[in-house]
Amino acid sequence: MATTLEAPKTPAPKTNRLGLQAVDYRGAKTTLCAGCGHNAISERIIDAMYEMGVKPERVLKLSGIGCSSKSPTYFLGRAHGFNSVHGRMPSVATGALLANSSMLGIGVSGDGDTASIGLGQFAHLMRRNLPLIYIIEDNGVYGLTKGQFSATADVGSKLKTGVINELPAINTCAMAVDLGATFVGRSFSGDKKQLLSMLKAAIAHNGTVMLDVISPCVTFNDHEGSTKSYKYVQEHEDSIGEVGFVPFFDDISVDYDPGTTYDVQMHDGSHLKLRKLHEGYDPTNRIGAVKALMEAEERGEILTGVFYIDAKRPSFIDSLNLAPEPLATLPQDRVRPPRRVLDEIMQAHL
Amino acid sequence: MRQSFAVGIGGAAGQGVATPGDIFAKVFSRRGLHLNAYNAYQSIIRGGHTFLVIRTGADPITNIGDQLDLLIPLNQDTMDRHLRLLGPGGACIYNADSIRPGTATQGVQLCPLPVATLADITRNKVAQNTLAIGAALSMLGIGFQSLESVLEEQFKKKDRSVIDENISVARAGYDYATQNFKPFAQPLAMTENRYAVLSGNAALAMGGAAAGVKFYCAYPMSPSTGVLHWMAEHARKANILVRQVEDEIGVINMAIGAAQAGVRAMCATSGGGFALMSEGLGLSAQAEIPVVVIDCQRAGPSTGVPTKTEQGDLWQMLGAAFGDYPRAIAAPLDIGDCFTLIPEMFNLVDRFQCPGIVLCDLLLAEGRLSVDPKLLNFRPPIDRGELIVSNGAADHEPYKRYLITESGVSPRAIPGIPGYTHVVSSDEHDEDGVLISDEYTNAAKRRAMMEKRMRKVSGIEASVAPPKLQGPANADVTLVGWGSTQGVIEEACELLKDEGITANQLQIRWLVPLHGDAIVEILKKAKHTIIVENNFSGQFARYLRSETSFVPDGSIRKYDGEPFMPHHIVEAVKEQLAGKTKLSVPAHEVMV
């Protein structure tokens, strides 16, 4: 008697709220070194975009130049991309998002790209509060040019060649808070959970998100004596608060004790839940944020977590009071000022 | 010879040179007259000195001319410096209470105004200016009514009492001149025409609006700041997004970001700011994102002379950014052309997806010219080239942003369109936008991509007409100029004709593409060629030689910060035709 074997059922692939699979958020195969922190960050960005159900075609990936700036190729292959020039991504992003504010901008920079050649652009971007997720993949060295110190290297950190860094590190987080970014945090490429929550919250935020992500360079800055090695960061990380995130489309309500957890309602209705690890820390207080960052620096510790958030300040786009229709997609018959306006202008010159 | 009348008004900063200038300009333009105005700042002696010349007449007035008909010195310094610029028949109106007259050329009428007697100078600090305007209009045979209406308009934002006060002071000056001074031999002409009076900066900005520019950004820099001011003033009404940016590096990259998003984006600067834009210009070329950059040249190098004009940035433009890449560079010929050139440039750079540079200068940017409004076409054609702005209904091939084509132009999609996602980059890339250094630095792909981009050069050249000779054929001398010297060379040719020398003119508007063959074809038939330019080294002459091996018979150059006056060119041509020299550097008289 013949028996018919039923074909084993393949379970339906897991999809997000748009019906897309995680694979739809992948990019090209990385060409960075095996073990590079940047690859882990790319993976977290893929996870965050997938879990948040962001339409990949709505995303504009921007970067400057350097190892970090190559990484947008390695996530969201279905998104638009702009690899700009060294240190100039902030202004390219500003132009692009002002012309089309319907895009979700994510900029990936490095410590050289941000804190040296691009410091002026970085500072002015922070002031604008442009809706943009700005990630510094921070390893304290220039990788593509074979391991020179960058401006985020700590005093006393040692290169493989034995050279000791003598100049103080630029504290990009303190700068960002000071200059007006409305969501500032630091994470570590090796801390999957914290980084993923922060990235998801970043997607929900309406304004500039500045995330400094310590991302060890396995080739040039992962040795004894480096303050940006995996080992050093693991040993010296001090979290200011556990980061939890509940997106607006999740109705799972978990009770948090307001005494131990800070709950920030975000622009899109999501909730950022920050469980207080430092007593009395208030992530809505700019002065406290800068103070905590400076104190950690004095102690030689690497402070991580969300240091500062202001979910209410209008973004650059909001404050410019732009028409909802993006300038970039105006039909050609409407790109010129109306006849009436031109006549008025001409009249003034007659 | 063209009939014209030139007024010079000079004084220290703060003495109010600008307001009489505006009033004269309005009076002249309401009479249907052409005008050309140039404001010279002088940075010698105590606290600076401003000298504004307005030349007017029924014929087109293309430059400020050679001499003054009326001088209004607001201080002693102006009297001392400029009185000699008045020829016979001219007049000098001055405040007899505070200014001593100098020795004038014979036939010049000195017109002292007893200012304290005619007006209450304790109440009206600029009474001398208003009295002088009134007096001047009486001597020009213009009815007081036209001045009254211009004053009403000029001070319309002030209290009624201020307007009345100004009108009564002007009236006092007018009446005093009628009784005491001799009118000019020729009353000022009048026509039924109406012209708009524009600065080059306003014309550049308005040209941008006409071209459909939606994004303008800049860092303030003289003499280009007027473009930013116009844009900021009209931003809301004209629906143009205008941003002042932290520096010119940010400016060009922001414009490129906006242009990549899909809008027409423009920015303006001067030589120093342009130096910072060089890197971004290369990005525009490599990523194939069209952007238009205006450079209003001033005297360099470095900070140079911020308030003085020069045509000294040509080689900076030619050498801007490293590597070979297609681009377009054009120099507007006059203020009206500042308007016309912008939409033309946008169409070109949109079609060929490359940077475009408009090489203006302070003379045009800050100068004023009457322009026939009919020549200002606010509806010029907009050609955005091969731009994909929607997904369409039909299926299409997988999109390749840098598709290799015969023309070198790859259809450009704006970000946000599903099915047309792509990456643009400053790195060399393949057709898909994948960085070639991310696989192997592939020599074949690099070569193919380089050749693809450079194929656009011949398309750009075919889209721009070669320059044409102006004036009679077989002239004794052919004067070659570029950009803003159009008007002054044109008038020099007319003056030469009066002296029995026939002259024609080859004026270059498009520097890239140059059409070198067509230029040489014209110049090799010329009897005597002289290149006229506002710089030290003969930047255009050197460029023409490098492109075509053509060497002119002579050069006229000026690099003292002031523009050419017609007689500078006339005298230089005469000395060169007489075989006295091959290089003339005219000295600028005290007229600044």
Interface residues (C-beta under 8 A of the other chain):
Chain A: A28 T31 P56 E57 R58 L60 K61 I65 K70 P72 T73 R78 A79 H80 G81 F82 N83 S84 V85 R88 P90 S91 V92 A93 T94 G95 A96 L97 L98 A99 N100 S102 M103 G120 Q121 A123 H124 L320 L322 A323 P326 L327 A328 T329 L330 Q332 V335 R336 P337 R339 V341 L342 E344 I345 M346 H349 L350
Chain B: S29 R194 Y195 A196 V197 L198 A202 M206 A209 A210 G212 K214 F215 C217 H234 K237 A238 N239 I240 L241 R243 V245 E246 D247 I249 G250 V251 N253 M254 A255 I256 G257 A258 A259 Q260 A261 G262 V263 R264 A265 E279 G280 G282 L283 A287 P373 L376 F378 R379 I382 R384 V389 I414 P415 G416 I417 P418 T421 H422 V423 V424 S425 S426 D427 G433 V434 L435 D438 E439
